[in-house]
Amino acid sequence: MVPLERFFTSGLLLLIEDMPVQKVNDSSDLDAKVPAHLQRTAITGLTVTSDPSHRCVKARVVHKGPVISCAQKDGIEMLRAEIREEDLPQSTTEHTSINVIFFGTLAKDFSQSVRQGDVVLLADFTIKKSPSFLRDKRHPCQLEMDGNDACVYVCPSAAPSQGPSCSEAKYTYVPLNNLKHKTVVNVYGVVTFFKQPFPSKGSDYCSTLKITDQSDVKVSCSIFSKKLEDHPVIFRVGDIIRLHRFKTEIFNDSMTLLNTYGWSAVTFDGIIDSPVDPRTSSKSFHFGESDKNTVQELRQWAASQSLISNDPTVSLSSVHPGMYFDLTCQLLAKAVMDSRCILLKVWDGTKCEHPLLNVAVASDALEGESTVAKDRMNLTANVLVYDNHMEAAQDLKPGTFLRFYNLRSLLQRAPDQQPDQAEHLSFHLHGGTTYGRGLRSLPAGSPELQSLKSVLENHVDLDEYDEVNDGTLLEIWYTPPEAVDGEADTAHSYTVRTCEHNTQQLTLARVKRSTPPLSCHVRARVKKYHPQQLYQCLKLFCSKCKTMKDVPDDGAVAKVFRESARESQPCDEQWAATSSASSREAGRTISMHISKDMVGQSTHMQLIFVEGTTLDEICVLSRDYKNLVPVRSENGRMALMDLTAPFLFSGDKRYYGCKRCSLNTFENHVFTGVETYDGQAVAEALGVQLMRYGLLIQFELDDGTDTLEALLWENAEKFFHVSAVDASGSQDLQDKIQTIIDTIQPPQSSLEERPWLDLCLSVYTVKDNNINKVCYQITDSEIREE
């Protein structure tokens, strides 16, 4: 047996200290833990001047980051978490979430003991101004937990939180035929009628709808909210809606539902076999297997009652004068006509049987692409939108897919038209909300748009083969130019292209009409980016099977370590020298193994196999030993742990393997004679397929002619001048990336205030459910280094 001192330094003593995070079995027990001198305080009531010595907060953990090294505090470990107060009304959104920073032993203990979804009680914290307030829009303060007096009590949740709350909280849903007057209820229903949100006589927007269920009772519902995004997202009759905390009232001898304190609304597509994807602006809501079953049952019932039309809209080719109809289409261009009217030029790829009215617009007033060729082929519908619908119309961008409800078609003469000439068909969306009149943008990925997109693809090269004649030139004279404007040509760019392409710079409108594959140059600004949280940009990618996944949360990794440590039995390898020590937990032994050829040499840079540790413990050891491989015992032989956990800890870096492609065996037992161990070399020796770190961000670009969504993936490290694997364990590098993003899109800035970016763009297609999808990726571009 090799002497223990050869492996373990004084840092190992940290492994047997008492942890400052204490667990309780029930959320109500947390309140009992509050000392008499402490006052429980709402997060919304915290300020920088608050005296924290007499306060504590109780909230749910909605995000937990990894333990990293803090350069500003001499390398001490730190962890950043976000907590949010529970059971708040939907209208209460200001400063309900706050960042909490844990330092030292408390950071490690919190990482091991607490997971997303747990309820925590924090005491003896300090309150500081949040440096990320403008970026993350959370509380202007942050809590810092450091020192011997700081303590955390935690009540574990029933299951880890993953996006929408998947806890098994039980909600009782009342059938519509059992509603009683003056009660607060939760209900499910199928939408039979709806109006898009419209301004009420007060300061709120109002939505009205009618729903039914298997009881065949129809109930009206009115929703009032100041924020448009809080209203239910309904696209068509037949959608499924779930309403929580609605009050029943009798109005005109009929039962009516009204939203009340803490209300919420979630909607779903009503089509059978379509994905059960919740539509809501809320970031936290309950949605479990029982909800999914309810939605599917309502879909089946609605289909049997013919409540859902296979085609809820009418194509332009089927429109006749005097019709009221719904139209699904794509916006080509728009122009404000006056203070109460806006023109939307749209198409759905079909040709109307009647000549369509072409509304004259000054060239400098039109926003979007040229519609000259489509106008001549009778493909463009000029829709005049009035009064209360203007707000929604002004927010639309060219290229957006949208749906008009209760649109009217009329025969109309052009101002210069002769009396003996045939009248042209015009389209009007008048003010008011009668019969659900309105308009709404549709998500580009909506299954309902597949047939429309297929039709539009047949016309993708329409402008390329347009015959140029005197009439065309005359029309183009009154059409906005598609070249990038003068400011874009001369303004300083925050990026530089590194490609060797000698290609013409194109507008985004031209790029979207081009046929892939294509490499081109563009100049644009960032309208928005996704994901908003930087930690979600970091991905793991297998080059062999092309699998991509998020970096596992510390809670999931800690679980693998705990299970492995609990089941671990001593293993005996002929090639290894082993040293063991008892852990602070009874019955658990920590063992460290190295090659016998390295006995007597410095072990700090050698490959060491560690067995029986927790995640927290191996992180402590990684301060002194730079290459640690966590292992377990299987039938007396050494084996790797489940690859949910890293297979190698190298200082602050963690290396992960692909579960699908890894052999998960030791292929090469010779680990001597290697001067430097890297992730790839260790992976090959262990039979592991290394997953490489990468940064994945989606930018929505805008150059004034159109917008498009472009991925930054393969070129991301060059773009930011940062290695993804280094950024995974360095707060400084993560801050560098965030600073660059904040420069590209400064918080609370308008599009005109943001810098121009010179980019090289790759246009290509991928198969998505046997449908060719055009994609865009930023390549050969990087941030300009001054």
C-alpha positions in Angstrom: 0.0 0.0 0.0 1.4 3.4 -1.0 1.6 5.9 1.9 -1.5 8.1 1.9 0.6 11.4 2.3 2.0 10.8 -1.2 -1.5 11.6 -2.6 -3.4 13.7 -0.2 -2.5 17.3 0.7 -3.9 19.4 3.5 -6.7 20.4 1.1 -8.2 17.0 1.7 -9.1 18.0 5.2 -11.8 20.3 3.7 -13.7 17.1 2.7 -14.6 16.3 6.3 -15.8 19.8 7.4 -19.5 20.3 8.2 -21.4 21.7 5.3 -23.3 25.0 6.0 -26.4 23.9 3.9 -29.0 22.2 5.9 -32.0 20.2 4.5 -35.6 20.0 5.8 -38.3 17.7 4.6 -41.2 20.2 4.1 -41.4 23.8 2.9 -43.3 24.7 6.1 -40.3 23.6 8.1 -38.3 26.4 6.6 -40.3 29.0 8.4 -39.6 27.2 11.7 -35.9 27.6 11.0 -36.2 31.4 11.1 -34.5 32.7 14.3 -36.7 35.1 16.4 -34.5 38.1 15.6 -34.9 37.7 11.8 -37.7 39.1 9.7 -38.8 37.4 6.5 -38.6 39.9 3.7 -40.0 39.8 0.2 -37.5 40.0 -2.6 -39.3 43.0 -4.1 -38.8 44.9 -0.8 -35.0 44.6 -0.8 -32.8 47.7 -1.4 -29.1 48.4 -1.1 -29.9 50.4 2.1 -31.8 47.5 3.8 -30.2 46.1 6.9 -29.5 42.5 6.1 -28.6 41.5 9.6 -32.3 41.2 10.5 -33.7 39.8 7.3 -34.1 36.5 5.6 -35.7 35.5 2.2 -37.5 32.4 1.1 -37.7 31.6 -2.6 -37.4 28.9 -5.3 -34.2 28.2 -7.2 -34.9 28.7 -10.9 -31.2 28.5 -12.1 -28.0 27.2 -10.6 -24.7 27.8 -12.3 -21.5 25.7 -11.9 -18.8 26.3 -9.3 -16.1 28.4 -10.9 -12.9 30.3 -9.8 -13.3 34.0 -9.1 -10.3 35.9 -10.2 -11.4 39.0 -8.3 -11.2 37.1 -5.0 -7.8 35.4 -5.5 -9.3 32.3 -7.1 -11.8 31.4 -4.4 -14.7 29.3 -5.6 -18.0 30.9 -6.4 -21.4 30.0 -7.6 -24.2 32.2 -9.1 -27.8 31.2 -8.7 -31.2 32.9 -9.4 -34.0 32.6 -7.0 -37.6 33.7 -7.5 -40.5 34.2 -5.0 -43.3 31.7 -5.3 -47.0 32.1 -6.0 -46.9 35.6 -7.3 -49.7 37.0 -9.5 -48.9 37.1 -13.2 -49.1 40.9 -13.2 -46.4 41.1 -10.5 -43.2 40.8 -12.6 -41.0 43.7 -11.3 -37.9 42.5 -9.5 -39.3 39.1 -8.3 -36.1 37.3 -9.2 -32.7 38.1 -7.7 -29.1 36.8 -8.2 -27.4 35.2 -5.3 -23.6 34.7 -5.2 -22.2 32.0 -3.0 -18.5 31.9 -2.1 -16.0 29.4 -0.8 -17.2 26.3 1.0 -20.8 27.5 0.8 -20.6 27.6 -3.0 -19.4 24.0 -3.1 -22.0 22.8 -0.6 -24.8 24.6 -2.3 -23.8 23.1 -5.7 -23.9 19.6 -4.2 -27.0 19.9 -2.0 -29.3 22.2 -3.9 -30.9 21.7 -7.3 -33.1 23.7 -9.6 -36.7 23.7 -8.3 -35.7 23.5 -4.6 -37.1 26.0 -2.1 -34.4 27.8 0.0 -34.3 30.0 3.0 -31.3 32.4 3.1 -30.1 34.2 6.2 -27.1 36.4 7.1 -26.4 37.6 3.6 -25.1 41.0 2.4 -26.9 43.2 -0.2 -24.9 44.7 -3.0 -25.8 46.5 -6.2 -26.2 44.0 -9.1 -23.7 44.7 -11.9 -25.9 42.7 -14.4 -29.2 44.5 -13.7 -29.4 46.2 -17.1 -28.5 43.0 -18.8 -30.7 40.4 -17.1 -33.6 42.7 -16.0 -33.7 41.0 -12.6 -33.5 42.8 -9.2 -31.2 45.8 -9.1 -29.6 44.3 -6.0 -27.9 40.9 -5.5 -27.3 38.8 -2.4 -23.9 37.6 -1.4 -23.4 34.6 0.9 -20.0 34.5 2.4 -18.6 33.9 5.9 -19.1 31.6 8.7 -22.5 33.1 9.7 -24.2 32.7 6.3 -26.5 29.8 6.2 -28.9 28.1 3.8 -31.9 25.9 4.6 -33.2 23.9 1.6 -36.4 21.9 1.0 -35.9 19.5 -2.0 -38.4 19.6 -4.8 -40.2 16.4 -5.9 -38.3 16.5 -9.2 -35.6 18.6 -10.9 -36.9 21.7 -12.6 -36.5 21.6 -16.4 -38.0 24.7 -18.1 -41.7 24.6 -17.5 -42.4 23.3 -14.0 -42.9 19.5 -14.1 -43.7 19.2 -10.5 -46.7 17.0 -9.6 -48.7 19.9 -8.2 -52.3 18.9 -8.4 -54.8 21.2 -10.0 -58.5 20.5 -10.0 -60.3 21.3 -13.3 -64.0 21.9 -13.3 -66.1 20.8 -16.3 -67.9 23.8 -17.8 -71.3 22.4 -17.0 -70.4 22.3 -13.3 -69.4 26.0 -12.9 -71.0 27.7 -9.9 -71.6 31.5 -9.5 -68.9 33.5 -7.6 -66.2 30.8 -7.4 -62.6 30.7 -8.6 -61.9 27.8 -10.8 -59.4 26.2 -13.2 -60.8 25.0 -16.5 -59.8 23.4 -19.9 -61.7 24.2 -23.1 -61.8 24.2 -26.9 -61.9 27.7 -28.4 -65.0 28.2 -30.5 -64.7 32.0 -31.0 -62.1 34.6 -30.1 -61.0 38.2 -30.6 -57.4 39.4 -30.6 -56.5 41.7 -27.7 -57.8 45.2 -28.1 -57.6 48.4 -26.0 -60.4 48.6 -23.4 -61.9 51.8 -22.1 -59.4 51.8 -19.3 -55.6 51.2 -19.3 -55.9 47.4 -20.0 -56.1 45.4 -23.2 -59.0 43.0 -23.4 -59.4 39.5 -24.9 -62.7 37.9 -25.4 -63.3 34.3 -26.3 -65.8 31.4 -26.0 -64.9 27.9 -25.0 -66.6 24.5 -24.8 -65.7 21.0 -23.5 -67.1 17.5 -23.6 -70.1 18.7 -21.6 -71.1 20.7 -24.8 -71.6 23.8 -22.7 -70.3 27.1 -24.1 -68.9 29.7 -21.8 -67.7 33.2 -22.6 -64.4 34.5 -21.1 -63.0 38.0 -20.8 -59.4 38.7 -19.9 -58.0 42.1 -18.9 -54.3 42.8 -18.7 -52.0 45.8 -19.3 -49.5 43.7 -21.2 -50.2 42.3 -24.6 -47.8 39.4 -24.1 -49.8 38.2 -21.1 -52.9 37.5 -23.2 -53.5 34.0 -24.5 -51.9 33.2 -27.9 -54.8 31.9 -30.0 -54.3 31.3 -33.7 -57.6 29.6 -34.7 -60.9 28.2 -33.7 -60.2 24.7 -32.2 -57.2 25.7 -30.2 -57.1 24.3 -26.7 -56.8 26.7 -23.7 -56.1 26.1 -20.1 -57.2 28.8 -17.6 -56.1 29.0 -14.0 -57.7 31.1 -11.2 -60.7 32.5 -13.1 -63.8 33.9 -11.4 -67.3 32.8 -12.4 -69.9 35.5 -12.9 -73.5 35.5 -14.3 -73.8 38.1 -17.1 -77.0 38.4 -19.2 -78.2 35.1 -17.7 -75.1 33.3 -18.9 -72.0 32.0 -17.1 -68.9 34.1 -17.8 -65.2 33.6 -16.7 -63.1 36.6 -15.7 -59.4 36.6 -14.8 -58.6 37.3 -11.2 -55.5 37.7 -9.0 -52.7 35.3 -10.0 -54.4 34.2 -13.2 -52.7 32.4 -16.0 -53.5 31.1 -19.5 -51.8 28.5 -21.6 -52.9 27.5 -25.2 -52.2 24.6 -27.4 -52.7 23.7 -31.1 -55.9 21.8 -31.5 -54.9 19.7 -34.4 -54.6 15.9 -33.6 -51.0 14.5 -33.7 -49.5 18.0 -33.7 -46.9 18.6 -30.9 -48.3 19.4 -27.5 -46.3 22.6 -27.1 -47.6 25.1 -24.6 -47.9 28.7 -25.8 -47.5 31.3 -23.0 -45.3 34.2 -22.0 -44.8 32.8 -18.5 -41.4 31.4 -17.7 -42.7 29.2 -15.0 -45.8 27.1 -15.2 -47.0 23.6 -14.4 -47.4 21.1 -17.2 -47.3 17.4 -16.6 -48.4 14.2 -18.1 -52.0 14.6 -17.0 -52.1 18.0 -18.8 -50.8 16.4 -22.0 -53.5 13.7 -21.7 -56.2 16.3 -21.2 -55.1 18.2 -24.3 -55.1 15.1 -26.4 -58.6 14.1 -25.2 -60.0 17.5 -26.0 -58.4 17.3 -29.5 -60.1 14.0 -30.2 -63.4 15.2 -28.9 -63.2 18.5 -30.9 -62.4 16.6 -34.1 -65.4 14.3 -33.6 -67.6 17.4 -33.2 -66.2 19.0 -36.3 -65.1 22.0 -34.3 -61.8 22.2 -36.1 -61.7 23.1 -39.8 -58.9 21.4 -41.8 -58.3 24.7 -43.6 -59.3 27.6 -41.4 -58.3 30.2 -44.0 -59.1 31.1 -47.7 -56.4 31.4 -50.4 -56.3 34.5 -52.6 -57.1 32.3 -55.6 -60.5 31.6 -54.0 -61.5 35.1 -53.0 -64.5 36.8 -54.5 -65.8 40.4 -54.1 -67.9 41.0 -51.0 -66.3 38.2 -48.9 -65.4 38.2 -45.2 -62.6 35.7 -44.7 -59.5 34.7 -42.9 -56.2 34.9 -44.8 -52.8 33.3 -44.0 -50.0 35.0 -45.8 -46.5 36.5 -45.8 -45.8 40.2 -45.5 -43.6 41.6 -48.3 -43.7 45.3 -47.6 -45.6 47.9 -45.6 -46.1 51.7 -45.6 -47.9 54.1 -43.3 -50.6 55.9 -45.4 -51.8 58.4 -42.7 -52.5 58.6 -38.9 -55.3 55.9 -39.1 -54.3 53.6 -42.0 -51.3 51.4 -42.9 -50.8 49.4 -46.1 -49.6 45.8 -45.9 -48.5 44.2 -49.1 -48.9 40.4 -48.7 -49.0 37.2 -50.7 -49.8 33.5 -50.3 -48.3 32.3 -53.6 -51.7 31.9 -55.3 -53.1 34.1 -58.1 -56.4 35.8 -57.6 -59.0 35.4 -60.4 -59.9 39.1 -60.2 -57.4 41.9 -61.0 -55.9 43.2 -57.7 -55.8 46.9 -56.8 -52.2 48.3 -56.6 -52.1 51.1 -54.0 -49.7 53.9 -55.0 -47.0 54.6 -52.4 -44.0 57.0 -52.4 -40.8 55.1 -52.7 -39.3 56.4 -49.5 -42.4 55.4 -47.5 -42.3 51.7 -48.3 -40.5 49.3 -46.0 -39.5 45.9 -47.4 -38.7 44.2 -50.7 -39.8 45.1 -54.2 -43.1 43.6 -55.2 -42.9 44.7 -58.9 -42.8 41.2 -60.4 -45.5 39.8 -58.0 -47.7 42.8 -58.7 -47.7 42.2 -62.5 -48.5 38.5 -61.9 -51.5 39.4 -59.7 -49.9 37.8 -56.7 -49.7 40.8 -54.3 -52.7 41.7 -52.1 -52.7 45.3 -50.9 -54.4 45.2 -47.5 -55.4 48.6 -45.9 -55.5 48.2 -42.1 -57.3 50.8 -40.0 -57.7 52.3 -36.5 -57.2 49.9 -33.6 -55.3 47.3 -35.7 -52.5 49.7 -36.7 -50.5 49.1 -33.5 -50.2 45.4 -34.3 -49.5 46.1 -38.0 -46.7 48.6 -37.3 -44.9 46.0 -35.2 -44.8 43.5 -38.2 -41.5 43.1 -40.1 -41.3 42.2 -43.8 -41.0 38.4 -44.2 -43.3 37.8 -41.2 -46.0 35.2 -41.6 -49.4 36.5 -40.4 -53.1 35.8 -40.4 -56.0 38.2 -41.0 -59.3 37.5 -39.3 -62.6 38.8 -40.9 -60.8 40.5 -43.8 -63.1 42.1 -46.3 -62.8 42.1 -50.1 -64.3 44.9 -52.2 -64.4 46.0 -55.8 -62.8 49.4 -56.2 -61.7 51.7 -59.0 -58.2 53.1 -59.1 -58.0 56.9 -59.2 -56.9 57.1 -62.8 -59.1 54.2 -64.0 -61.5 54.7 -67.0 -65.2 54.0 -66.4 -65.3 51.2 -68.9 -62.4 49.4 -67.3 -63.0 46.5 -64.9 -62.9 47.3 -61.2 -60.0 45.9 -59.1 -60.3 43.8 -55.9 -59.2 45.6 -52.8 -58.8 44.4 -49.2 -59.8 46.2 -46.0 -59.3 45.4 -42.3 -61.6 48.0 -40.8 -61.5 49.2 -37.2 -63.3 47.4 -34.4 -63.4 43.7 -33.4 -66.8 42.5 -34.7 -66.7 38.8 -35.6 -63.2 38.5 -34.3 -61.7 41.0 -36.7 -58.0 41.5 -36.3 -54.5 40.2 -37.3 -51.7 38.3 -35.6 -48.2 37.2 -36.6 -47.6 33.4 -36.7 -44.4 31.6 -35.6 -42.2 30.7 -38.6 -42.0 27.1 -37.3 -45.8 26.6 -37.1 -47.0 23.3 -38.7 -49.8 25.3 -40.3 -47.4 27.2 -42.5 -45.8 24.1 -44.2 -48.2 24.1 -47.1 -47.9 27.9 -47.5 -44.1 27.7 -47.5 -44.2 25.0 -50.1 -46.3 27.2 -52.4 -44.0 30.2 -51.8 -40.9 28.2 -52.6 -42.2 27.8 -56.2 -41.8 31.5 -56.6 -38.5 32.0 -54.9 -36.6 33.0 -58.1 -39.5 35.0 -59.5 -37.5 38.3 -59.5 -34.4 36.7 -60.9 -36.1 35.9 -64.2 -38.1 39.1 -64.5 -38.1 40.5 -68.0 -36.8 44.1 -68.0 -38.9 46.4 -70.2 -40.0 50.1 -70.1 -43.0 49.2 -67.8 -40.7 47.4 -65.4 -38.2 50.3 -65.3 -41.0 52.7 -64.6 -42.3 50.6 -61.7 -38.8 50.1 -60.3 -38.4 53.9 -60.3 -41.2 54.1 -57.7 -39.9 51.1 -55.7 -37.5 51.5 -52.8 -33.9 50.4 -53.7 -32.7 47.2 -52.2 -29.1 48.3 -51.8 -27.8 48.9 -48.3 -28.3 52.5 -47.4 -25.6 55.1 -47.3 -25.1 54.9 -43.6 -24.5 51.2 -43.7 -21.9 51.6 -46.5 -19.9 54.2 -44.6 -20.5 53.5 -40.9 -17.7 51.8 -38.8 -18.2 48.0 -38.5 -17.6 46.3 -35.2 -16.5 43.1 -37.0 -14.2 42.1 -39.8 -14.4 39.4 -42.4 -11.5 36.9 -42.5 -12.6 35.0 -45.6 -11.0 35.1 -49.1 -14.3 35.4 -50.9 -14.4 38.2 -53.5 -18.1 38.4 -53.6 -20.6 41.2 -53.8 -22.3 42.4 -50.7 -26.0 41.6 -50.7 -29.0 42.8 -48.8 -30.8 40.4 -46.5 -33.9 40.6 -48.7 -31.8 39.4 -51.7 -30.1 36.7 -49.6 -33.5 35.3 -48.6 -34.5 35.0 -52.2 -31.2 33.3 -53.3 -31.0 29.6 -54.0 -28.6 27.7 -51.6 -25.9 26.7 -51.3 -24.3 30.2 -51.3 -21.6 32.1 -49.5 -22.1 35.9 -49.4 -21.2 39.1 -47.6 -23.8 41.1 -45.7 -23.8 44.2 -43.5 -26.4 44.2 -40.8 -27.2 45.0 -37.2 -28.3 42.5 -34.4 -32.0 43.0 -33.7 -32.0 40.3 -31.0 -30.2 37.1 -30.0 -31.1 33.8 -28.3 -30.6 32.4 -25.8 -30.5 35.4 -23.5 -28.7 33.6 -20.7 -25.0 33.1 -21.5 -24.7 29.7 -19.8 -27.3 28.3 -22.2 -25.0 29.2 -25.2 -22.3 26.6 -24.0 -22.9 23.3 -25.7 -21.3 19.8 -26.0 -20.9 18.4 -29.4 -19.9 14.9 -30.6 -18.1 15.0 -34.0 -18.8 11.4 -34.6 -22.6 11.1 -34.3 -23.3 14.8 -34.4 -25.1 14.8 -31.1 -25.4 18.2 -29.4 -26.5 18.7 -25.8 -26.3 21.2 -22.9 -23.6 21.0 -20.4 -25.0 18.9 -17.6 -26.2 20.8 -14.5 -24.2 20.3 -11.4 -27.2 18.7 -9.7 -27.3 15.9 -12.3 -23.5 15.3 -12.1 -23.6 15.3 -8.3 -26.3 12.6 -8.4 -24.0 10.3 -10.5 -21.2 10.8 -8.1 -23.4 10.1 -5.0 -24.8 6.9 -6.6 -21.3 5.7 -7.6 -19.8 6.5 -4.2 -22.7 4.6 -2.4 -22.2 1.5 -4.6 -18.4 1.6 -4.8 -16.3 -1.4 -3.7 -12.5 -1.6 -3.6 -11.0 -2.5 -7.0 -7.7 -4.2 -7.6 -5.7 -3.4 -10.8 -2.3 -5.0 -11.3 -0.9 -1.9 -13.0 -2.0 0.5 -10.3 -0.8 1.6 -6.9 -3.6 2.4 -4.6 -4.1 4.5 -1.4 -7.3 4.8 0.6 -8.8 6.9 3.4 -12.1 6.9 5.2 -14.5 9.7 4.2 -16.6 11.7 6.6 -19.5 9.4 5.8 -19.5 6.1 7.6 -18.9 3.1 5.4 -17.5 5.2 2.4 -13.9 5.0 1.4 -12.0 7.3 -0.9 -9.3 5.7 -3.1 -6.7 7.1 -5.4 -4.9 5.0 -8.0 -1.8 5.8 -10.2 0.4 3.8 -12.4 3.1 1.9 -10.4 5.7 3.3 -12.8 4.9 6.8 -11.4 5.3 5.9 -7.7 8.0 8.2 -6.2 7.4 10.9 -8.8 5.5 14.1 -8.4 1.8 13.3 -8.9 0.5 16.8 -9.3 0.5 16.7 -13.2 0.1 12.9 -13.6 -3.1 11.0 -14.4 -4.8 9.9 -11.1 -7.9 7.7 -10.9 -10.2 8.7 -8.0 -12.9 6.3 -6.6 -15.6 6.9 -4.0 -15.7 10.7 -4.0 -18.6 13.1 -4.2 -18.5 15.9 -6.9 -17.7 18.5 -4.2 -14.7 16.4 -3.0 -13.2 15.9 -6.4 -13.5 19.6 -7.1 -11.5 20.2 -3.9 -8.8 17.7 -5.1 -8.6 19.2 -8.5 -7.0 22.3 -7.0 -3.8 20.3 -6.4 -4.0 17.5 -8.9 -4.5 18.6 -12.5 -5.7 15.4 -14.1 -8.3 13.4 -12.2 -10.4 10.6 -13.7 -13.4 9.6 -11.5 -14.0 5.9 -11.6 -16.1 3.2 -9.9 -15.6 -0.5 -9.2 -17.4 -3.1 -11.3 -16.8 -6.8 -10.4 -13.6 -5.8 -8.7 -12.3 -4.1 -11.8 -11.9 -0.4 -12.5 -14.6 1.2 -14.7 -15.6 4.7 -15.8 -18.6 6.4 -14.2 -21.8 7.1 -16.2 -20.8 9.7 -18.8 -23.4 12.1 -17.6 -20.5 13.1 -15.4 -17.1 14.3 -16.7 -14.6 11.6 -17.4 -11.7 14.0 -16.7 -11.2 17.0 -14.3 -8.3 19.1 -15.4 -8.1 22.1 -13.0 -11.1 24.3 -13.7 -11.9 22.4 -16.9 -14.2 19.4 -17.2 -14.2 17.0 -20.1 -17.3 15.0 -21.2 -17.7 11.9 -23.3 -20.5 10.9 -25.8 -22.7 8.1 -24.3 -23.6 6.8 -27.8 -20.1 6.6 -29.3 -17.9 5.8 -26.3 -16.7 2.2 -25.6 -16.4 3.1 -21.9 -13.4 0.8 -21.3 -9.7 1.2 -20.8 -8.2 0.4 -24.2 -4.7 1.4 -23.2 -3.3 0.9 -19.7 0.0 2.5 -20.4 -0.2 6.0 -19.0 3.6 6.6 -18.4 6.0 8.7 -20.4 3.4 11.4 -21.2 4.6 14.9 -20.4 1.2 16.6 -21.0 -2.2 15.1 -20.7 -5.0 16.7 -22.7 -8.7 15.8 -23.0 -8.2 14.0 -26.4 -5.2 11.9 -25.3 -7.0 10.8 -22.1 -10.2 10.1 -24.0 -8.4 7.8 -26.5 -6.7 5.9 -23.7 -10.0 5.3 -21.9 -12.1 4.4 -25.0 -14.1 7.6 -24.7 -15.4 9.7 -27.6 -14.6 13.2 -26.5 -17.4 15.8 -26.8 -16.0 19.2 -27.6 -17.2 22.4 -26.1 -18.8 25.0 -28.4 -20.7 28.2 -28.3 -24.1 28.3 -30.1 -26.0 31.7 -30.5 -28.7 32.7 -32.9 -28.7 36.3 -34.0 -31.7 37.9 -35.7 -30.0 40.3 -38.3 -31.6 43.4 -39.7 -30.3 45.6 -42.5 -33.5 47.6 -43.2 -34.5 45.5 -46.2 -35.4 42.4 -44.3 -34.5 40.3 -41.3 -33.1 36.7 -41.0 -32.0 34.4 -38.2 -28.4 33.3 -38.5 -26.5 30.8 -36.3 -23.1 31.4 -34.9 -21.6 28.0 -34.2 -18.6 26.7 -36.1 -17.0 30.2 -36.2 -18.0 31.2 -32.6 -14.6 30.8 -30.9 -12.9 32.9 -33.6 -15.7 35.4 -33.6 -15.3 36.1 -29.8 -11.5 35.3 -29.7 -12.3 32.9 -26.9 -11.9 29.1 -26.5 -15.1 27.5 -25.5 -13.5 24.9 -23.2 -11.5 27.7 -21.4 -14.7 29.8 -21.1 -16.5 26.8 -19.4 -14.4 27.3 -16.3 -13.5 31.0 -16.4 -15.7 33.8 -15.2 -13.4 36.3 -16.8 -13.8 34.8 -20.3 -17.6 34.5 -19.8 -17.6 38.2 -18.8 -15.7 39.0 -22.0 -18.3 37.2 -24.2 -21.1 39.0 -22.4 -19.4 42.4 -22.9 -19.1 41.7 -26.6 -22.8 40.7 -26.8 -23.7 43.9 -24.9 -21.7 45.9 -27.3 -23.4 44.3 -30.3 -26.8 44.8 -28.7 -26.6 47.3 -25.9 -29.3 46.8 -23.3 -32.3 49.1 -23.8 -31.0 50.5 -27.1 -32.8 51.0 -30.4 -31.8 49.2 -33.6 -30.4 52.5 -35.0 -28.1 52.9 -32.0 -26.4 49.4 -32.5 -23.2 49.0 -34.5 -23.1 47.6 -38.0 -21.5 44.1 -38.5 -19.6 43.0 -41.6 -20.3 39.3 -41.9 -19.7 36.4 -44.2 -22.8 34.3 -44.4 -23.3 30.7 -45.5 -26.7 29.7 -46.9 -27.5 26.0 -47.0 -30.4 23.6 -46.6 -31.1 20.8 -44.1 -33.8 18.1 -44.0 -36.4 18.8 -41.3 -39.2 16.1 -41.2 -38.4 15.4 -44.9 -38.8 19.1 -45.7 -35.9 21.2 -47.0 -35.3 24.1 -44.7 -33.0 27.0 -45.6 -30.5 27.9 -42.9 -28.0 30.7 -42.4 -24.7 30.5 -40.5 -22.1 33.2 -39.7 -18.7 32.1 -40.9 -15.2 33.7 -41.3 -16.1 36.7 -39.2 -14.7 38.0 -36.0 -14.8 40.9 -33.6 -12.5 43.8 -34.5 -9.7 44.1 -32.1 -8.8 47.7 -31.7 
